Amino acid sequence: MKRSKEKIAEALRHAHHALLRDLRRLQDVARPGSDVTLIELRTLLSETYTHLCEHFRWEEQDGYLDELDEAEPRFQRVVQELGEEHRELRRTLDDLHGDTILASTVDPALLANIRNWIDRLRRHEARENSLVEDAVTSDLASAD
């Protein structure tokens, strides 16, 4: 049975806020010259991974991406690409966490990789927002 749209929207909103909070913290500690410790970085990357997975789960499972994929055939390719990006973003974040486990110090290259990952996630989120805007605009136009 599908969950109510309101519950899904609320869960997604909660997951989104948690992820945004993590991204702000990550961006702050990944800046050049940061004095973040490996333990702090590992912990933050682990928390971010948990929130990222929750965020993506709510988008995919009975969420708006799942709904668009089922209801709008013209969006299927973009929805599929976004799902692939979800998998890649999760994998890359997991790899970054693994890098902190293998590292003996926080080096500038690791911090740069984290900043690059944040940029990729933000571009991904912008693509999702554009898809939703296209779908809403399309719905409004067909309602007229």
C-alpha positions, -999 to 999 in steps of 0.1 A, spaced: 0 0 0 13 34 -9 19 59 19 -1 91 19 15 119 -1 14 142 30 35 116 51 59 111 22 63 149 18 69 154 55 94 126 57 112 140 26 112 175 41 127 162 74 154 141 55 161 171 33 166 194 62 189 169 80 210 166 48 212 203 43 224 207 79 251 181 72 262 198 40 266 231 57 288 214 84 307 195 58 313 226 37 326 244 68 350 217 78 362 209 43 374 245 36 411 250 29 431 253 61 404 236 82 416 221 115 390 193 114 403 160 129 399 127 111 375 115 138 353 145 133 354 141 96 346 104 97 317 110 120 303 138 99 307 118 67 289 88 83 260 110 95 258 126 60 257 92 44 228 81 66 208 113 59 217 111 21 203 75 19 172 85 38 167 116 16 171 95 -16 149 67 -3 120 92 2 124 106 -33 125 71 -49 101 48 -29 66 61 -34 81 96 -37 79 121 -64 105 105 -86 86 72 -85 54 90 -92 68 109 -122 83 77 -135 49 60 -134 27 89 -145 48 108 -170 66 86 -196 84 117 -210 102 121 -177 113 84 -174 148 90 -189 156 119 -166 142 100 -136 164 70 -145 194 93 -148 187 108 -114 184 74 -98 218 65 -113 232 97 -98 217 87 -64 237 54 -66 269 72 -77 266 99 -50 260 73 -23 290 52 -36 313 83 -38 304 95 -3 310 60 10 344 60 -7 352 94 9 344 79 43 367 50 35 394 74 26 392 89 61 396 55 76 427 48 56 442 82 61 466 91 89 460 129 85 435 152 69 451 164 38 441 191 13 433 166 -14 407 148 8 391 181 17 390 191 -20 374 158 -29 347 164 -2 341 199 -16 338 184 -51 313 159 -39 292 186 -23 292 205 -56 281 174 -75 252 168 -50 241 204 -53 241 201 -91 221 169 -88 195 186 -65 192 215 -90 184 189 -117 158 174 -95 143 208 -88 141 215 -125 124 183 -132 98 190 -106 93 225 -120 88 211 -155 63 186 -142 43 212 -122 44 237 -152 32 209 -174 4 200 -151 -7 236 -148 -6 241 -186 -27 210 -192 -52 221 -166 -59 253 -185 
